[in-house]
Amino acid sequence: MPVLRIPTPLRAYTNGQSTVNVTGNNVSEVLTDLTKQYPTIKPHIFNEDGALRPFVNLFVGESNIKDLQGVDTPIKEEDKVMLIPSIAGG
């Protein structure tokens, strides 16, 4: 079962879990499973149109899904997926 790593700022929406076991054959299905398990995280990942928010970065292993097939990137049982929000400052 793939594992999704949750960053500290979003753990409040996953009952403090740093990792969540998810199911799915691609990133989109994994995120759907995550939001079914923890519905309050959904607005922090998706915009009103259902698209990933621009500041949300997802990695499958070492690769950013933006460099792969986006949310259609295939996921294998042993994959580790990391959700990393962008941090702005100035």
Secondary structure, DSSP 8 states (H G I E B T S, - for coil): --EEE--GGGGGGGTT-SEEE---SBHHHHHHHHHHH-GGGHHHHB-TTSSB-TTEEEEETTEEGGGTTGGG-B--TT-EEEEEE-----
